[in-house]
Amino acid sequence: MIEFQKIKPVQVIGPLGEPLTLECLPPPSLSRWVIRRKAEVVAAVNGGLLTIEEACARYDLTLEEFASWQRAIDRAGMLGLRVTRLQHYRDRYERDVWIS
C-alpha cells in the first residue's frame, strides 16, 4: 500500500513578493517582532512551508497569537499587524462587518 506524504514546497512567495525559504525566515531566537517578520511567518504557514504547529513551536507562539496575526492580515493587510494601530483596524473591521 502506498502511503501519502505531505510534500512541502522549497519556497513560497513572501509578503513583499520575494521568494521565501526556511533559511530566509526569522531566527527562532527572535525577541522583537516587526510587521515584516510576522507577515513572513504567516506567509510561510499559508504557503505550506511550515505548519501552524511548527511555527508556534519554532517561535514560541500561542495558537491564539498566531491566529491573531492571520486575522489581522486578512482584515487589513500587513498594516493590520501594527500594534500601535491595532484598535483602529479592529474598530474599522467591526464597523464594516455591521454595515455589510
Phi, psi and omega in degrees: 000135180274130177266139179275130177250142177279114181268125180264143177290156178282327178212157176229171177275126181283177184294338179256011177090003181269155176295139183234123178243173177301325180290334181278344183294157177303150180294149180299335182274014184298137178243343181240117182261122173251168185307310184301318182294318177299315181296325177295318180294318178296317179297321179297318179290314181297328180274353178091007179292323176228153170273165177300319180297318179296318180296316180295319179291317182297321184252009179054051179253154171274159177299322179296320180295314179296317180298325178294325177294316179298314179298318181298318179292319179297321184279317189227010182074195182300327180296338177295343179278352180291120182295324183291340181248012185305311182297320179301310182292324178296314179298317181297317180295313182297322178295317179295324180294318181291330180285325183294000000 
